[in-house]
Amino acid sequence: MAVLEQAPPIVDEAEKRIFGAIDKKIEAWVKAQQGWDGVFDFLSDETSFRRVNWPVAEDGTYHVYLELAFMPVEGYIHYLSPLIGAVSQQFGFRFNVNAPWITKLENQKRAQPGKKWANFLGVHIDDFPGLRANGFRVEGEFLFHPVRLEAATLADAYPDTLGDALEPVGEALTHILAALADFDRLLAAADASFPRLTENAGQA
């Protein structure tokens, strides 16, 4: 019983250390690139990053970005569980595009931009082979790249040499860099595919 009572704070401390190390690794990678920015505080807020030439809203909200996420987003208690493959959910990087913006359906009633964007991804993913080749797959409205840390390697590295256990994160970042041209081609194709509605269209 004493072990059970101690488990939650032990897991909480482990998550702070491990996800903090992942944040630092991603931040260092982003800073090493030319023309990227982001925020890196997964447990408290979010870890998301983008090329600075990807569009943003007037209020500074990202229209296009990559983020740490789980797919699907429910069904586990501890963040470590998807990270090490202890549950069916997966940890990884998600390529996220603001569906109302990309489909040009902002403020359009009953327009279902998320559904339209998800359908576009499903139909056109094979037009951009660099995405699948670099580990991305379609998950609804997102492109998702799974990342799994080996539990035994992580346990051996914890808490002092976590960098040794984060090689899968580095590999995924390398895949992101290799897929950039196809991300941009995907965005250009979507921009051409979705017509801009007139101001009063879709208001009925």
BAKE-704521 format. One record per residue (C-alpha): x, z, y; residue number from 1. Coordinates in Angstrom, 1 decimal. Layout:
<vovos>
<vovo><px>X</px><pz>Z</pz><py>Y</py><nr>NUM</nr></vovo>
...
</vovos>
This chain:
<vovos>
<vovo><px>0.0</px><pz>0.0</pz><py>0.0</py><nr>1</nr></vovo>
<vovo><px>2.9</px><pz>0.7</pz><py>2.4</py><nr>2</nr></vovo>
<vovo><px>4.1</px><pz>-2.9</pz><py>1.9</py><nr>3</nr></vovo>
<vovo><px>0.6</px><pz>-4.2</pz><py>2.7</py><nr>4</nr></vovo>
<vovo><px>0.5</px><pz>-2.1</pz><py>5.9</py><nr>5</nr></vovo>
<vovo><px>3.9</px><pz>-3.4</pz><py>7.0</py><nr>6</nr></vovo>
<vovo><px>3.3</px><pz>-7.1</pz><py>6.1</py><nr>7</nr></vovo>
<vovo><px>1.4</px><pz>-8.2</pz><py>9.3</py><nr>8</nr></vovo>
<vovo><px>4.0</px><pz>-7.0</pz><py>11.8</py><nr>9</nr></vovo>
<vovo><px>6.8</px><pz>-8.4</pz><py>9.6</py><nr>10</nr></vovo>
<vovo><px>5.0</px><pz>-11.8</pz><py>9.5</py><nr>11</nr></vovo>
<vovo><px>4.4</px><pz>-11.6</pz><py>13.3</py><nr>12</nr></vovo>
<vovo><px>8.1</px><pz>-11.0</pz><py>13.9</py><nr>13</nr></vovo>
<vovo><px>9.1</px><pz>-13.7</pz><py>11.6</py><nr>14</nr></vovo>
<vovo><px>6.8</px><pz>-16.2</pz><py>13.3</py><nr>15</nr></vovo>
<vovo><px>8.1</px><pz>-15.3</pz><py>16.7</py><nr>16</nr></vovo>
<vovo><px>11.7</px><pz>-15.9</pz><py>15.6</py><nr>17</nr></vovo>
<vovo><px>11.0</px><pz>-19.0</pz><py>13.6</py><nr>18</nr></vovo>
<vovo><px>8.7</px><pz>-20.8</pz><py>16.0</py><nr>19</nr></vovo>
<vovo><px>10.9</px><pz>-19.7</pz><py>18.9</py><nr>20</nr></vovo>
<vovo><px>13.8</px><pz>-21.4</pz><py>17.2</py><nr>21</nr></vovo>
<vovo><px>11.7</px><pz>-24.5</pz><py>16.6</py><nr>22</nr></vovo>
<vovo><px>10.7</px><pz>-24.5</pz><py>20.3</py><nr>23</nr></vovo>
<vovo><px>14.4</px><pz>-24.2</pz><py>21.4</py><nr>24</nr></vovo>
<vovo><px>15.4</px><pz>-27.1</pz><py>19.1</py><nr>25</nr></vovo>
<vovo><px>12.7</px><pz>-29.4</pz><py>20.5</py><nr>26</nr></vovo>
<vovo><px>13.5</px><pz>-28.4</pz><py>24.1</py><nr>27</nr></vovo>
<vovo><px>17.2</px><pz>-29.1</pz><py>23.5</py><nr>28</nr></vovo>
<vovo><px>16.3</px><pz>-32.5</pz><py>22.0</py><nr>29</nr></vovo>
<vovo><px>14.0</px><pz>-33.3</pz><py>25.0</py><nr>30</nr></vovo>
<vovo><px>16.6</px><pz>-32.4</pz><py>27.5</py><nr>31</nr></vovo>
<vovo><px>19.1</px><pz>-34.6</pz><py>25.7</py><nr>32</nr></vovo>
<vovo><px>16.9</px><pz>-37.6</pz><py>26.1</py><nr>33</nr></vovo>
<vovo><px>16.7</px><pz>-39.6</pz><py>29.3</py><nr>34</nr></vovo>
<vovo><px>13.3</px><pz>-39.4</pz><py>31.1</py><nr>35</nr></vovo>
<vovo><px>11.4</px><pz>-36.8</pz><py>29.1</py><nr>36</nr></vovo>
<vovo><px>9.7</px><pz>-33.5</pz><py>30.0</py><nr>37</nr></vovo>
<vovo><px>7.5</px><pz>-30.9</pz><py>28.3</py><nr>38</nr></vovo>
<vovo><px>6.5</px><pz>-27.3</pz><py>27.7</py><nr>39</nr></vovo>
<vovo><px>7.9</px><pz>-25.3</pz><py>24.8</py><nr>40</nr></vovo>
<vovo><px>6.0</px><pz>-22.1</pz><py>23.9</py><nr>41</nr></vovo>
<vovo><px>4.1</px><pz>-22.8</pz><py>20.8</py><nr>42</nr></vovo>
<vovo><px>2.8</px><pz>-19.3</pz><py>19.9</py><nr>43</nr></vovo>
<vovo><px>1.8</px><pz>-18.3</pz><py>23.4</py><nr>44</nr></vovo>
<vovo><px>0.5</px><pz>-21.6</pz><py>24.7</py><nr>45</nr></vovo>
<vovo><px>1.7</px><pz>-25.0</pz><py>23.4</py><nr>46</nr></vovo>
<vovo><px>4.7</px><pz>-27.1</pz><py>22.7</py><nr>47</nr></vovo>
<vovo><px>4.1</px><pz>-30.6</pz><py>24.0</py><nr>48</nr></vovo>
<vovo><px>6.4</px><pz>-33.2</pz><py>25.4</py><nr>49</nr></vovo>
<vovo><px>6.3</px><pz>-36.8</pz><py>26.6</py><nr>50</nr></vovo>
<vovo><px>8.2</px><pz>-39.6</pz><py>28.2</py><nr>51</nr></vovo>
<vovo><px>7.9</px><pz>-39.4</pz><py>31.9</py><nr>52</nr></vovo>
<vovo><px>6.7</px><pz>-43.0</pz><py>32.1</py><nr>53</nr></vovo>
<vovo><px>3.6</px><pz>-42.1</pz><py>29.9</py><nr>54</nr></vovo>
<vovo><px>0.5</px><pz>-41.8</pz><py>32.2</py><nr>55</nr></vovo>
<vovo><px>-0.8</px><pz>-38.5</pz><py>33.5</py><nr>56</nr></vovo>
<vovo><px>-4.1</px><pz>-37.6</pz><py>35.2</py><nr>57</nr></vovo>
<vovo><px>-4.3</px><pz>-36.8</pz><py>38.9</py><nr>58</nr></vovo>
<vovo><px>-4.2</px><pz>-33.1</pz><py>38.1</py><nr>59</nr></vovo>
<vovo><px>-1.0</px><pz>-33.5</pz><py>36.1</py><nr>60</nr></vovo>
<vovo><px>-2.7</px><pz>-33.4</pz><py>32.6</py><nr>61</nr></vovo>
<vovo><px>-0.9</px><pz>-35.6</pz><py>30.1</py><nr>62</nr></vovo>
<vovo><px>-2.8</px><pz>-38.7</pz><py>29.0</py><nr>63</nr></vovo>
<vovo><px>-0.2</px><pz>-39.4</pz><py>26.3</py><nr>64</nr></vovo>
<vovo><px>2.1</px><pz>-36.8</pz><py>24.6</py><nr>65</nr></vovo>
<vovo><px>3.5</px><pz>-35.4</pz><py>21.4</py><nr>66</nr></vovo>
<vovo><px>2.8</px><pz>-31.8</pz><py>20.4</py><nr>67</nr></vovo>
<vovo><px>3.3</px><pz>-29.4</pz><py>17.6</py><nr>68</nr></vovo>
<vovo><px>0.1</px><pz>-28.9</pz><py>15.6</py><nr>69</nr></vovo>
<vovo><px>-1.5</px><pz>-28.3</pz><py>12.3</py><nr>70</nr></vovo>
<vovo><px>-3.8</px><pz>-30.7</pz><py>10.5</py><nr>71</nr></vovo>
<vovo><px>-6.5</px><pz>-29.8</pz><py>9.9</py><nr>72</nr></vovo>
<vovo><px>-6.6</px><pz>-27.0</pz><py>12.5</py><nr>73</nr></vovo>
<vovo><px>-8.5</px><pz>-24.4</pz><py>10.5</py><nr>74</nr></vovo>
<vovo><px>-8.2</px><pz>-22.7</pz><py>7.2</py><nr>75</nr></vovo>
<vovo><px>-5.2</px><pz>-20.4</pz><py>7.4</py><nr>76</nr></vovo>
<vovo><px>-4.2</px><pz>-17.0</pz><py>8.7</py><nr>77</nr></vovo>
<vovo><px>-0.5</px><pz>-17.2</pz><py>9.5</py><nr>78</nr></vovo>
<vovo><px>1.2</px><pz>-20.2</pz><py>11.2</py><nr>79</nr></vovo>
<vovo><px>4.0</px><pz>-19.8</pz><py>8.6</py><nr>80</nr></vovo>
<vovo><px>1.7</px><pz>-20.8</pz><py>5.8</py><nr>81</nr></vovo>
<vovo><px>1.3</px><pz>-24.5</pz><py>6.8</py><nr>82</nr></vovo>
<vovo><px>4.9</px><pz>-24.6</pz><py>7.9</py><nr>83</nr></vovo>
<vovo><px>6.3</px><pz>-23.8</pz><py>4.4</py><nr>84</nr></vovo>
<vovo><px>3.5</px><pz>-25.6</pz><py>2.5</py><nr>85</nr></vovo>
<vovo><px>1.7</px><pz>-22.5</pz><py>1.2</py><nr>86</nr></vovo>
<vovo><px>-1.7</px><pz>-23.9</pz><py>2.1</py><nr>87</nr></vovo>
<vovo><px>-3.2</px><pz>-27.4</pz><py>2.2</py><nr>88</nr></vovo>
<vovo><px>-2.9</px><pz>-27.6</pz><py>6.0</py><nr>89</nr></vovo>
<vovo><px>0.3</px><pz>-29.3</pz><py>7.2</py><nr>90</nr></vovo>
<vovo><px>2.5</px><pz>-28.5</pz><py>10.2</py><nr>91</nr></vovo>
<vovo><px>4.0</px><pz>-31.3</pz><py>12.2</py><nr>92</nr></vovo>
<vovo><px>4.1</px><pz>-33.5</pz><py>15.3</py><nr>93</nr></vovo>
<vovo><px>0.9</px><pz>-35.1</pz><py>16.6</py><nr>94</nr></vovo>
<vovo><px>0.8</px><pz>-38.1</pz><py>18.9</py><nr>95</nr></vovo>
<vovo><px>-2.1</px><pz>-37.4</pz><py>21.2</py><nr>96</nr></vovo>
<vovo><px>-3.8</px><pz>-39.8</pz><py>23.5</py><nr>97</nr></vovo>
<vovo><px>-6.7</px><pz>-38.8</pz><py>25.9</py><nr>98</nr></vovo>
<vovo><px>-9.5</px><pz>-40.8</pz><py>24.2</py><nr>99</nr></vovo>
<vovo><px>-11.8</px><pz>-41.2</pz><py>27.3</py><nr>100</nr></vovo>
<vovo><px>-8.8</px><pz>-42.5</pz><py>29.3</py><nr>101</nr></vovo>
<vovo><px>-7.4</px><pz>-44.9</pz><py>26.7</py><nr>102</nr></vovo>
<vovo><px>-10.9</px><pz>-46.3</pz><py>25.9</py><nr>103</nr></vovo>
<vovo><px>-11.8</px><pz>-46.5</pz><py>29.6</py><nr>104</nr></vovo>
<vovo><px>-15.0</px><pz>-44.5</pz><py>28.9</py><nr>105</nr></vovo>
<vovo><px>-14.4</px><pz>-41.5</pz><py>31.2</py><nr>106</nr></vovo>
<vovo><px>-17.7</px><pz>-40.1</pz><py>32.5</py><nr>107</nr></vovo>
<vovo><px>-19.7</px><pz>-42.5</pz><py>30.3</py><nr>108</nr></vovo>
<vovo><px>-22.7</px><pz>-40.7</pz><py>28.7</py><nr>109</nr></vovo>
<vovo><px>-23.0</px><pz>-41.0</pz><py>24.9</py><nr>110</nr></vovo>
<vovo><px>-20.0</px><pz>-43.3</pz><py>24.8</py><nr>111</nr></vovo>
<vovo><px>-18.2</px><pz>-41.5</pz><py>22.0</py><nr>112</nr></vovo>
<vovo><px>-14.6</px><pz>-42.3</pz><py>23.1</py><nr>113</nr></vovo>
<vovo><px>-13.0</px><pz>-40.1</pz><py>20.4</py><nr>114</nr></vovo>
<vovo><px>-14.8</px><pz>-42.0</pz><py>17.7</py><nr>115</nr></vovo>
<vovo><px>-13.9</px><pz>-45.4</pz><py>19.3</py><nr>116</nr></vovo>
<vovo><px>-10.2</px><pz>-44.4</pz><py>19.6</py><nr>117</nr></vovo>
<vovo><px>-10.1</px><pz>-43.1</pz><py>16.0</py><nr>118</nr></vovo>
<vovo><px>-11.6</px><pz>-46.4</pz><py>14.8</py><nr>119</nr></vovo>
<vovo><px>-9.0</px><pz>-48.4</pz><py>16.8</py><nr>120</nr></vovo>
<vovo><px>-6.2</px><pz>-46.4</pz><py>15.2</py><nr>121</nr></vovo>
<vovo><px>-7.6</px><pz>-46.9</pz><py>11.7</py><nr>122</nr></vovo>
<vovo><px>-8.0</px><pz>-50.6</pz><py>12.2</py><nr>123</nr></vovo>
<vovo><px>-4.8</px><pz>-51.3</pz><py>14.0</py><nr>124</nr></vovo>
<vovo><px>-2.2</px><pz>-48.9</pz><py>12.5</py><nr>125</nr></vovo>
<vovo><px>-0.8</px><pz>-51.6</pz><py>10.2</py><nr>126</nr></vovo>
<vovo><px>-0.1</px><pz>-53.8</pz><py>13.3</py><nr>127</nr></vovo>
<vovo><px>2.6</px><pz>-51.4</pz><py>14.2</py><nr>128</nr></vovo>
<vovo><px>4.7</px><pz>-50.9</pz><py>11.0</py><nr>129</nr></vovo>
<vovo><px>7.3</px><pz>-48.7</pz><py>12.7</py><nr>130</nr></vovo>
<vovo><px>4.7</px><pz>-45.9</pz><py>12.9</py><nr>131</nr></vovo>
<vovo><px>4.2</px><pz>-45.6</pz><py>9.1</py><nr>132</nr></vovo>
<vovo><px>7.8</px><pz>-46.4</pz><py>8.5</py><nr>133</nr></vovo>
<vovo><px>8.7</px><pz>-43.4</pz><py>10.5</py><nr>134</nr></vovo>
<vovo><px>6.3</px><pz>-41.0</pz><py>8.8</py><nr>135</nr></vovo>
<vovo><px>3.2</px><pz>-41.2</pz><py>11.0</py><nr>136</nr></vovo>
<vovo><px>-0.3</px><pz>-41.5</pz><py>9.6</py><nr>137</nr></vovo>
<vovo><px>-3.7</px><pz>-41.6</pz><py>11.1</py><nr>138</nr></vovo>
<vovo><px>-5.6</px><pz>-38.4</pz><py>11.2</py><nr>139</nr></vovo>
<vovo><px>-8.9</px><pz>-39.0</pz><py>13.1</py><nr>140</nr></vovo>
<vovo><px>-8.0</px><pz>-39.4</pz><py>16.8</py><nr>141</nr></vovo>
<vovo><px>-4.3</px><pz>-38.6</pz><py>16.2</py><nr>142</nr></vovo>
<vovo><px>-1.1</px><pz>-40.0</pz><py>14.6</py><nr>143</nr></vovo>
<vovo><px>0.4</px><pz>-37.2</pz><py>12.6</py><nr>144</nr></vovo>
<vovo><px>4.0</px><pz>-36.7</pz><py>11.3</py><nr>145</nr></vovo>
<vovo><px>4.2</px><pz>-33.8</pz><py>8.8</py><nr>146</nr></vovo>
<vovo><px>7.1</px><pz>-31.4</pz><py>8.8</py><nr>147</nr></vovo>
<vovo><px>7.6</px><pz>-28.9</pz><py>6.1</py><nr>148</nr></vovo>
<vovo><px>10.4</px><pz>-26.3</pz><py>5.9</py><nr>149</nr></vovo>
<vovo><px>11.6</px><pz>-25.2</pz><py>2.5</py><nr>150</nr></vovo>
<vovo><px>10.6</px><pz>-21.6</pz><py>2.0</py><nr>151</nr></vovo>
<vovo><px>13.8</px><pz>-20.7</pz><py>0.0</py><nr>152</nr></vovo>
<vovo><px>16.1</px><pz>-22.2</pz><py>2.6</py><nr>153</nr></vovo>
<vovo><px>14.2</px><pz>-20.5</pz><py>5.4</py><nr>154</nr></vovo>
<vovo><px>14.4</px><pz>-17.2</pz><py>3.6</py><nr>155</nr></vovo>
<vovo><px>18.1</px><pz>-17.5</pz><py>3.1</py><nr>156</nr></vovo>
<vovo><px>18.6</px><pz>-18.5</pz><py>6.8</py><nr>157</nr></vovo>
<vovo><px>16.4</px><pz>-15.8</pz><py>8.3</py><nr>158</nr></vovo>
<vovo><px>17.0</px><pz>-14.2</pz><py>10.7</py><nr>159</nr></vovo>
<vovo><px>20.5</px><pz>-15.1</pz><py>11.9</py><nr>160</nr></vovo>
<vovo><px>21.1</px><pz>-18.8</pz><py>11.0</py><nr>161</nr></vovo>
<vovo><px>17.6</px><pz>-20.3</pz><py>11.4</py><nr>162</nr></vovo>
<vovo><px>19.2</px><pz>-23.6</pz><py>12.7</py><nr>163</nr></vovo>
<vovo><px>20.3</px><pz>-24.3</pz><py>9.2</py><nr>164</nr></vovo>
<vovo><px>16.7</px><pz>-24.3</pz><py>8.0</py><nr>165</nr></vovo>
<vovo><px>15.3</px><pz>-26.6</pz><py>10.7</py><nr>166</nr></vovo>
<vovo><px>16.7</px><pz>-29.9</pz><py>9.5</py><nr>167</nr></vovo>
<vovo><px>13.2</px><pz>-31.3</pz><py>8.8</py><nr>168</nr></vovo>
<vovo><px>12.3</px><pz>-30.7</pz><py>12.5</py><nr>169</nr></vovo>
<vovo><px>15.4</px><pz>-32.7</pz><py>13.5</py><nr>170</nr></vovo>
<vovo><px>14.6</px><pz>-35.5</pz><py>11.1</py><nr>171</nr></vovo>
<vovo><px>11.1</px><pz>-35.7</pz><py>12.6</py><nr>172</nr></vovo>
<vovo><px>12.4</px><pz>-35.9</pz><py>16.1</py><nr>173</nr></vovo>
<vovo><px>14.7</px><pz>-38.8</pz><py>15.0</py><nr>174</nr></vovo>
<vovo><px>11.6</px><pz>-40.5</pz><py>13.6</py><nr>175</nr></vovo>
<vovo><px>9.8</px><pz>-40.0</pz><py>16.9</py><nr>176</nr></vovo>
<vovo><px>12.7</px><pz>-41.7</pz><py>18.7</py><nr>177</nr></vovo>
<vovo><px>12.7</px><pz>-44.6</pz><py>16.3</py><nr>178</nr></vovo>
<vovo><px>8.9</px><pz>-45.1</pz><py>16.7</py><nr>179</nr></vovo>
<vovo><px>8.9</px><pz>-45.2</pz><py>20.5</py><nr>180</nr></vovo>
<vovo><px>8.6</px><pz>-49.0</pz><py>20.8</py><nr>181</nr></vovo>
<vovo><px>5.6</px><pz>-49.0</pz><py>18.5</py><nr>182</nr></vovo>
<vovo><px>4.0</px><pz>-46.2</pz><py>20.4</py><nr>183</nr></vovo>
<vovo><px>4.3</px><pz>-48.2</pz><py>23.6</py><nr>184</nr></vovo>
<vovo><px>3.0</px><pz>-51.4</pz><py>21.8</py><nr>185</nr></vovo>
<vovo><px>0.1</px><pz>-49.4</pz><py>20.5</py><nr>186</nr></vovo>
<vovo><px>-0.8</px><pz>-48.2</pz><py>24.0</py><nr>187</nr></vovo>
<vovo><px>-0.5</px><pz>-51.7</pz><py>25.4</py><nr>188</nr></vovo>
<vovo><px>-2.7</px><pz>-53.1</pz><py>22.7</py><nr>189</nr></vovo>
<vovo><px>-5.3</px><pz>-50.5</pz><py>23.3</py><nr>190</nr></vovo>
<vovo><px>-5.3</px><pz>-51.1</pz><py>27.0</py><nr>191</nr></vovo>
<vovo><px>-5.9</px><pz>-54.8</pz><py>26.4</py><nr>192</nr></vovo>
<vovo><px>-8.6</px><pz>-54.1</pz><py>23.7</py><nr>193</nr></vovo>
<vovo><px>-10.8</px><pz>-51.7</pz><py>25.7</py><nr>194</nr></vovo>
<vovo><px>-12.5</px><pz>-53.4</pz><py>28.7</py><nr>195</nr></vovo>
<vovo><px>-13.0</px><pz>-51.5</pz><py>31.9</py><nr>196</nr></vovo>
<vovo><px>-16.7</px><pz>-51.0</pz><py>32.4</py><nr>197</nr></vovo>
<vovo><px>-18.4</px><pz>-51.5</pz><py>35.8</py><nr>198</nr></vovo>
<vovo><px>-19.1</px><pz>-48.3</pz><py>37.7</py><nr>199</nr></vovo>
<vovo><px>-22.7</px><pz>-48.1</pz><py>36.7</py><nr>200</nr></vovo>
<vovo><px>-22.3</px><pz>-49.2</pz><py>33.1</py><nr>201</nr></vovo>
<vovo><px>-23.2</px><pz>-46.7</pz><py>30.4</py><nr>202</nr></vovo>
<vovo><px>-25.0</px><pz>-44.3</pz><py>32.8</py><nr>203</nr></vovo>
<vovo><px>-28.4</px><pz>-45.0</pz><py>31.3</py><nr>204</nr></vovo>
</vovos>
